[in-house]
Amino acid sequence: MDYSAVFRVALRALTRNKMRTALTMLGIIIGVGAVICTVAIGEGASNQVQEQIRSLGDNIVFVSAGSVNSHGVHMGSAATKTLTADDAKAIGQIPFIKEESPGVGTSGQIVYGDQNWYTHIRGVSPAYLDIRRWPVTEGSPFSNHDVAAAANVALIGTTVMQNLFPANEDPVGKMIRVQNLPFRVIGVLQSKGQSPFGQDEDDTIICPYTTVQKKLAGISWIQFVMASAISTPAIPPSEQQIEGLLRQRHHLRPDEDDDFIIRSPNDLANAQAQSGRILTLLLASIASVSLLVGGIGIMNIMLVSVTERTREIGVRMAVGATEEDVQLQFLSEAVVLSMLGGAMGVVMGVIGSILVSSMLRWPTLVPPEAIVIAVFFSAGVGVFFGYYPARKAAHLDPIEALRYE
Amino acid sequence: MAEKLAQSDLVMESGPEAGTPMIRVENLHKTYDLGEVQVHALRGVSLTVYSGEFVAIMGASGSGKSTFMNLLGCLDRPTRGRYLLEGQDVSELTKVELAKIRNRRIGFVFQGFNLLPRTSAVENVELPLIYSSVPHLERVERAKASLRSVGLEGREDHHPAQLSGGQQQRVAIARALVNNPSIVVADEPTGNLDSRTSVEIMEIFQRLNEEKGITILLVTHESDIARFAKRVVLFRDGKIRRDSLVEGRVDAAQALISLPGIDEDEDDGEES
């Protein structure tokens, strides 16, 4: 018995009762479609998180000045004055650390012409832009020379640019006033959009940290060190080494708390991605329950079909079909049914995920391997749920089957 | 393999020497075990049928004739006794081997036609060939030839519902013949047909028997129909009670001439 004939016979049997076939397939279509759709949404979301992790920067290790405990009163983070630019330099010497930048932050009113804008002012060294993977699109970044000279130069974020400058005006080279001090705009930062934590990253200006320290904030210490580890696995050991180094440099006794806080936003984002993956898995497994229900639907219809076609089975056996032939016939009907359903389900899933991304503006991504798995899985559903009805058909007694009314 | 077998069948057919035992049954018993009760459907049946015979098997319902037919047709196995089909003992064969014998050597014709619904005549006739791995094109060719031999040329694509009872039975006969069997087993083939159509069907059987030398076993309870056969075997209570040659055998072709041809008009009426 050749398989193309088996396939054709199965297809013919299924087209004979189109409505029933369509309804039976619907279970599989919905099941596969739902799985593809949820996987696409999950993959899209996790892809976005990955994208955001990349946008955070290059294996960032973030050290901020910690809280101080003076006579039992905690002062909150960044309250200590113990973190210095020299600490930053020492962190840079750790072998696991590629680059580092000291940082201070303040905020203030910025004025250009008759426009003004209140924004965050960040004081860093040139390495900061590398660590954050944050290129300057127009003009050029400031140099270590500018840092040494505490020059009045600024890089502005696009939000600041839009609020201060008319659309047709090139801000590079223009003088702005920051807290009433004149600064020259030397570059515009590439737009980063929202941070994973919902802040507008472009609503900022970046200046040499020395300038911010001395001229705007009037402090001698720094508030954070932004460092990048040489690789993702190097983040945890570098955190440990930074902790030891800073405790030593700050002369902390073993019973004293750290006066600094070390964080790695990559860890945070990774945790977020991980929880997203778990959620996707959960949703996909709920969706695959409908696949199971679809499979039971196939089994049900195949059982009805075997009963209805008892005479046909008897005739086929009388003219020479073996049990194996009959079993193969009904099994292939179930498999064709479920595979067609699976294929249509893939189409529905892809259409569904396109609709989700266009209407809800959620990012979606249909992984090609999910399509292959879905088709094979639905074929498996057909084999699994078609086996029992096919076996039942094959074990019919030809004499009784021929007599069946 | 398939072709080889088919050929060997052809060789046997082409030289049906009188005296070659086609079927040899010795002391056949069949007991159905229905839990508490045991039903003895056959109680020791012995019969020899030679190649080219046309045997009518008669008997009331419950006489064991259907059970006997099922055994001869290799649809079932005897509880006891031997069944030699063309010299081969088939009483001990496996289900798969029996299926092969049904496929290659036995053609079935049933009372209720048993055609696949919503399936064209040619596809119905093809059915046995599917199970002997004949390639598609050859299947169609042979099915069409078989339909031609029972006078259904031009109806190849008709579905059973579009055919009259007589035509449906002829499709069933074409199906039984398509694999060149040595025996045709017909179980009350005229039971659902009017008298003229019955005679038409008997005419086909007589022609097959005479021209192709096919051995025909015809189960019937109508003595009118049995008179078209050459030999009559009567069953009662699971045993053969009488085994005799038919005297005054009726030639179906002759009988048709004397019958009024009303049915053909009806056939045409059903067609349109």
HADDOCK unambig.tbl for C-alpha pairs under 7 A between the chains (distance, minus, plus):
assign (segid A and resid 1 and name CA) (segid B and resid 130 and name CA) 6.39 0.50 0.50
assign (segid A and resid 1 and name CA) (segid B and resid 131 and name CA) 5.93 0.50 0.50
assign (segid A and resid 1 and name CA) (segid B and resid 133 and name CA) 5.05 0.50 0.50
assign (segid A and resid 2 and name CA) (segid B and resid 133 and name CA) 6.91 0.50 0.50
assign (segid A and resid 312 and name CA) (segid B and resid 116 and name CA) 6.18 0.50 0.50
assign (segid A and resid 315 and name CA) (segid B and resid 114 and name CA) 6.60 0.50 0.50
assign (segid A and resid 317 and name CA) (segid B and resid 99 and name CA) 6.96 0.50 0.50
assign (segid A and resid 318 and name CA) (segid B and resid 75 and name CA) 6.88 0.50 0.50
assign (segid A and resid 318 and name CA) (segid B and resid 102 and name CA) 6.46 0.50 0.50
assign (segid A and resid 319 and name CA) (segid B and resid 102 and name CA) 5.91 0.50 0.50
assign (segid A and resid 319 and name CA) (segid B and resid 103 and name CA) 5.04 0.50 0.50
assign (segid A and resid 319 and name CA) (segid B and resid 128 and name CA) 5.13 0.50 0.50
assign (segid A and resid 320 and name CA) (segid B and resid 99 and name CA) 4.55 0.50 0.50
assign (segid A and resid 320 and name CA) (segid B and resid 100 and name CA) 5.65 0.50 0.50
assign (segid A and resid 320 and name CA) (segid B and resid 102 and name CA) 5.25 0.50 0.50
assign (segid A and resid 320 and name CA) (segid B and resid 103 and name CA) 3.94 0.50 0.50
assign (segid A and resid 320 and name CA) (segid B and resid 128 and name CA) 6.26 0.50 0.50
assign (segid A and resid 320 and name CA) (segid B and resid 131 and name CA) 6.06 0.50 0.50
assign (segid A and resid 321 and name CA) (segid B and resid 99 and name CA) 6.18 0.50 0.50
assign (segid A and resid 321 and name CA) (segid B and resid 131 and name CA) 5.77 0.50 0.50
assign (segid A and resid 322 and name CA) (segid B and resid 96 and name CA) 5.69 0.50 0.50
assign (segid A and resid 322 and name CA) (segid B and resid 99 and name CA) 5.67 0.50 0.50
assign (segid A and resid 398 and name CA) (segid B and resid 75 and name CA) 6.66 0.50 0.50
assign (segid A and resid 399 and name CA) (segid B and resid 75 and name CA) 6.65 0.50 0.50
